[in-house]
Amino acid sequence: MILDIGFLDDATRPTVPRLEDITPAQRAAGEHLRDVHDHIRSELQAVKVLIQRAGTGLVSKAEIAAETEKLAMVANLRRFGVLCGQYCALVNTHHSIEDAYLFPSIAAISDGYRKVADRLRAEHGVVHELLERQIATLEQLAAEPTPAHFTAATEIFEALERVLLSHLGYEEDQIGDALGYYGLV
C-alpha cells in the first residue's frame, strides 16, 4: 500500500516567487480554481463519512451504492467513462484538464513554473493510484464489513486525504494567481 508518500514533503516541491500587485480581476481565476478544489474537498469529506458508517456496519452495500450515486464524481464517471472507478471521476476530469491544457500553459511561462507543473503532474499519478486502491477497499468493505476491511479502507482513505488535500493546496499556492496574471484562464 502507498501510505507514506514523499510527495507530502513540501521541501521537495519546487516553488515560484509570489506575484506582486495582483488585481482582483486577475485573482479571480485562482479563486475559481479554489472553488473547484473546494467541491473536490467536499466530496472527499462525504466519502470519509461513508467509510466511517460502513465500518460500523450502519450502512449496507446497497446504501453505499445509493449514496455514492449522489456524488457528482460518479455522474461524471458515467458521462465520460474515466478509469478511476466509482467515485473519482471529478478528480480525474479535473486533473485531465490540468494535464492537457493548464500545466503546459503554466510550464511555458518560465523554468520555475515548468518545474511546478511537472511536480503537479507527477502528483496526479499518485492521487489516481490511491483513488483506484480506495475503490477496491471500499468494494471489499461493502461486500464484507469486517474490521480488517475497515482498517484497509481507512488506511487508504487517510493516505488519499493527506495527499489530495496537500496537492490541492500546493497547486492553489503555486499557480492560482498566475492563472489570471498571465491570462491563462
N, C-alpha and C positions, 0 to 999 in steps of 0.2 A: 504494500500500500504506500501511497505517497502521503506521508503525514508530516514530514519535516522538509520543507521546501526552501531552498536557499534564496528563492526569488523574494522572500519576505525581508531579506536583509537590505534595508534602504541604502547601506553603504556601497552595495554593488550596483545600484541603479544610477545610470547616467542622469545628469540634470542639466538644465539650461538656465541661464540668468533670467530673473524676473523681468518682465516687460514693464517699462515705466510709462506713465501718462496714458493709460488705457481709458478710453471714453466709455461711457455707459453703453453706447451702441456696440462698440467692439466687445465689451464684456458679455453682451447678451448671448453670443454663440457658446461661450464657455458655460454660461448659466443653463442654456438648453441642454448641453452635454450632461451637466449635473442633474437636471430633471430626468433625463433618460436613465441615468445611473440610479437615481432615487427610486424609479419604478423597478429596476432590477433588484435593488436592495429590499424593497417592499415584498416582492415575490419570494425572495430568498427567506425572508422572515416567515412568510406563510408556509413554506416548505419545512422550516425549522419546527414550527408548531405542529405540523402534521407528523413529523418524525417523533416528536415527544408523545403525541397522542397514540400513535401506532405502537410505540414501545411500551406503553402502559396497558395495551390491549383494549383501549377505549374506542378504537375505530377498526372497521373491517376492511378487507381488500376492496369490496365494492364501494365503501365510503371513501377510501383513499382515491380510487379511480374517479368518483364523482367530484371530489374536492379538487383534484388536480385538473379536471376538465375546466374548471372555472378560471384557471390561471391563464393569462394572456400568452405565456410562453407556450402552452400546449396548443392554443388556437393557431399560433404562428407555425408550430410544428406541422400541424395538419395542412395548413395552407402551402407551406414551402418545402416540406419534406427534408429537413436537415438531419444530420447524423446523430444528434445528441440524445435522442430518445424522447421520453415523455415530457420532460419539463425544462429542457434547456434551450428551446428554440429562440426565445427572446435574446438570450445572451449570445447564441451562435449567430443570429441575424445581425445583431449589433456589432459583434466582432468582425463578421464578414465584411460589412460595410466599411468599418475602420481599416481592415487589412487591404481591401481593394481600392479604396478611394482616399480616405483621410490620411493614413500613415505615409503613403507615397507623396502626398502633397506636403505634409509636415517635413518629411525627410529631405525634400528639395530645398527647404529654407536654408539649412546650414548643416555642417557636420554634427554639431551638438544635437540638433533635432533629429538627424538621421539615427544617431545612437539611441535616443529616447524611443523613436519609432521602432527600431529593431528590437529593443528590450520589450516594448509593449506587445509586439507580435509574438515574441517568444513566450511571454506570459500567457497569451491567449491559448497556446498549446497546452500549457499546464492546466489552465482553467477547464478546457474541454476534456482533458483526460480525467480530471476529478469529476466533472459532470457525468461522464459515462460510467465511472465507478459508482457514483451516487445512485444512478438509476438502478444499477444491478443490485446494490444493497437494499434499496427501497423495495424492489420487487421481491427480494428474498424475505425481507421483514414482513411484507404484506402476506406472503404465502405461509410463512411460519413465524409468528411473533414470539420468538424465543429471546431470552436475554443475550445470547451470543449474536444473534442477528441485529438486535437493537444496538448493541455495542459497536458492531461493524458499521451500521448505518450512521450512527452518531459520530464515530471517528472520522469517516469520510466527510460527513457534513461539516464538522468543525474545521477540517483542513480546507475544504472548499470555501467556507465562510471567511476564514483568515485570508486565503489567497485572493479571493474575488474582491473582498472589501478593500484590501490593501492595494490591489491592482487598480480598482476604480478611483481611489483617492490619488494614487500616483499619477494616473492619466489626467485627472482633472487639474492637479497642481502643475504638471509639466506642459500640457498643451491647451488647456482651457482658454486662457487669454490669447494665445497665438491664433486660435481659430478665427476670431473676429479681427484681431490686429492685422493679420496678413490676408484677410478677406477670403478665407478658405470655406467659410460657411455663411 
